[in-house]
Amino acid sequence: MSPWSTVWITGASRGIGAALALELATRGCQVAISARGTEALDELVGESLRRGVPGRLVAYPLDVTDANSCLKVAQAIEAELGPIELAVLNAGSHRPLALKDFSPAPFIELMQLNFFGVVNGVAALLPAWRKRGAGHLAIVASVAGYRGLPTAPAYGASKAALINFAEALQPEFAEAGLELSLINPGFVRTPLTDRNPFPMPFLLEADDAARRIAHGLEKRRFEIAFPWRFVFWLKLLRLLPYRLYFPLVRRITRP
Ligand SMILES: NC(=O)c1ccc[n+]([C@@H]2O[C@H](COP(=O)([O-])OP(=O)(O)OC[C@H]3O[C@@H](n4cnc5c(N)ncnc54)[C@H](OP(=O)(O)O)[C@@H]3O)[C@@H](O)[C@H]2O)c1
């Protein structure tokens, strides 16, 4: 059985978040699931009932870019389901960008969702967590945040910001008795990556990713990055000087 009785997952209506919600409910948690689309959330609740999981899913529709709504939803979950013991801030999106289409709008949009959506979630959770001196925060970033990659200047920047944010917060979290995990997945088959026109190396299914995330969270790891063989090469790339990194990355990502 899982160590958490109440969990909150954002971006939980499909993809990684939905698979993780079902995985944690299978492990006995009651999981508050948030996303904008109420229909998809209700369908997932229905799916959990069909599967007869020991835990349960409860829908809390939310747009994570709205700080006030994040606070209201966090307070409603605590009032109705009990203290949030684990929060997985996972809502996010990706849009490839070419130089010829450069404009500020898609950068602002992705930062609002991928980065400030997480900041809003943390701000909503911290008052109760600091009072209790308990709470486990998990931030879903990406291996795309390790180094700059072609066509991902907005997505990669938002995920690099999250990695830095998590590293910066960890020491104070630990001092306050709180836990922090940083989830950096490689490619996972979801509606988001179904749009990719290129072959994705080491592609995982969403339920496989969810099991790896649940396992890493139960082990209380700071970084949960997978699949390991892909992560290993990307971490090596991180060590290369620019004069070697740029020619190599051009060769690897050339269509
Ligand atoms: N799939 C991969 O290969 C991969 C790899 C590394 C990292 N990641 C990260 O993992 C996370 C989930 O990715 P995914 O592939 O599962 O994506 P996905 O299938 O597109 O699911 C995204 C989820 O986020 C929700 N969402 C989007 N905008 C929202 C908003 N403003 N407020 C609240 N919820 C919102 C969506 O529901 P609504 O549209 O109904 O709101 C949906 O539930 C993202 O942060 C992504 O960057 C994914």
PDBQT file of the ligand as one rigid body, heavy atoms in Angstrom, charges set to zero:
ROOT
HETATM    1  N1  LIG A 301       5.024  12.877 -22.790  1.00  0.00    +0.000 N 
HETATM    2  C1  LIG A 301       6.337  13.061 -22.689  1.00  0.00    +0.000 C 
HETATM    3  O1  LIG A 301       7.148  12.465 -23.439  1.00  0.00    +0.000 OA
HETATM    4  C2  LIG A 301       6.904  13.976 -21.619  1.00  0.00    +0.000 A 
HETATM    5  C3  LIG A 301       8.286  13.962 -21.404  1.00  0.00    +0.000 A 
HETATM    6  C4  LIG A 301       8.837  14.800 -20.427  1.00  0.00    +0.000 A 
HETATM    7  C5  LIG A 301       8.000  15.612 -19.676  1.00  0.00    +0.000 A 
HETATM    8  N2  LIG A 301       6.665  15.607 -19.905  1.00  0.00    +0.000 N 
HETATM    9  C6  LIG A 301       5.826  16.493 -19.077  1.00  0.00    +0.000 C 
HETATM   10  O2  LIG A 301       4.842  15.714 -18.430  1.00  0.00    +0.000 OA
HETATM   11  C7  LIG A 301       3.679  16.513 -18.219  1.00  0.00    +0.000 C 
HETATM   12  C8  LIG A 301       2.466  15.775 -18.795  1.00  0.00    +0.000 C 
HETATM   13  O3  LIG A 301       2.699  15.564 -20.172  1.00  0.00    +0.000 OA
HETATM   14  P1  LIG A 301       1.759  14.634 -21.060  1.00  0.00    +0.000 P 
HETATM   15  O4  LIG A 301       2.608  14.120 -22.160  1.00  0.00    +0.000 OA
HETATM   16  O5  LIG A 301       1.005  13.700 -20.201  1.00  0.00    +0.000 OA
HETATM   17  O6  LIG A 301       0.788  15.765 -21.677  1.00  0.00    +0.000 OA
HETATM   18  P2  LIG A 301      -0.737  15.682 -22.179  1.00  0.00    +0.000 P 
HETATM   19  O7  LIG A 301      -1.087  14.298 -22.571  1.00  0.00    +0.000 OA
HETATM   20  O8  LIG A 301      -0.908  16.778 -23.168  1.00  0.00    +0.000 OA
HETATM   21  O9  LIG A 301      -1.554  16.051 -20.820  1.00  0.00    +0.000 OA
HETATM   22  C9  LIG A 301      -1.433  17.341 -20.297  1.00  0.00    +0.000 C 
HETATM   23  C10 LIG A 301      -2.395  17.487 -19.129  1.00  0.00    +0.000 C 
HETATM   24  O10 LIG A 301      -2.270  18.818 -18.610  1.00  0.00    +0.000 OA
HETATM   25  C11 LIG A 301      -3.582  19.426 -18.565  1.00  0.00    +0.000 C 
HETATM   26  N3  LIG A 301      -3.467  20.863 -18.747  1.00  0.00    +0.000 N 
HETATM   27  C12 LIG A 301      -3.015  21.548 -19.833  1.00  0.00    +0.000 A 
HETATM   28  N4  LIG A 301      -3.120  22.868 -19.613  1.00  0.00    +0.000 NA
HETATM   29  C13 LIG A 301      -3.639  23.024 -18.361  1.00  0.00    +0.000 A 
HETATM   30  C14 LIG A 301      -3.975  24.139 -17.565  1.00  0.00    +0.000 A 
HETATM   31  N5  LIG A 301      -3.821  25.405 -17.996  1.00  0.00    +0.000 N 
HETATM   32  N6  LIG A 301      -4.477  23.923 -16.319  1.00  0.00    +0.000 NA
HETATM   33  C15 LIG A 301      -4.657  22.672 -15.844  1.00  0.00    +0.000 A 
HETATM   34  N7  LIG A 301      -4.347  21.564 -16.562  1.00  0.00    +0.000 NA
HETATM   35  C16 LIG A 301      -3.848  21.744 -17.796  1.00  0.00    +0.000 A 
HETATM   36  C17 LIG A 301      -4.356  18.724 -19.695  1.00  0.00    +0.000 C 
HETATM   37  O11 LIG A 301      -5.775  18.784 -19.538  1.00  0.00    +0.000 OA
HETATM   38  P3  LIG A 301      -6.660  20.018 -20.098  1.00  0.00    +0.000 P 
HETATM   39  O12 LIG A 301      -6.166  20.341 -21.472  1.00  0.00    +0.000 OA
HETATM   40  O13 LIG A 301      -8.074  19.509 -20.051  1.00  0.00    +0.000 OA
HETATM   41  O14 LIG A 301      -6.453  21.141 -19.129  1.00  0.00    +0.000 OA
HETATM   42  C18 LIG A 301      -3.852  17.296 -19.511  1.00  0.00    +0.000 C 
HETATM   43  O15 LIG A 301      -4.548  16.685 -18.441  1.00  0.00    +0.000 OA
HETATM   44  C19 LIG A 301       3.945  17.863 -18.886  1.00  0.00    +0.000 C 
HETATM   45  O16 LIG A 301       4.421  18.770 -17.916  1.00  0.00    +0.000 OA
HETATM   46  C20 LIG A 301       5.060  17.533 -19.877  1.00  0.00    +0.000 C 
HETATM   47  O17 LIG A 301       5.859  18.650 -20.185  1.00  0.00    +0.000 OA
HETATM   48  C21 LIG A 301       6.083  14.817 -20.861  1.00  0.00    +0.000 A 
ENDROOT
TORSDOF 0
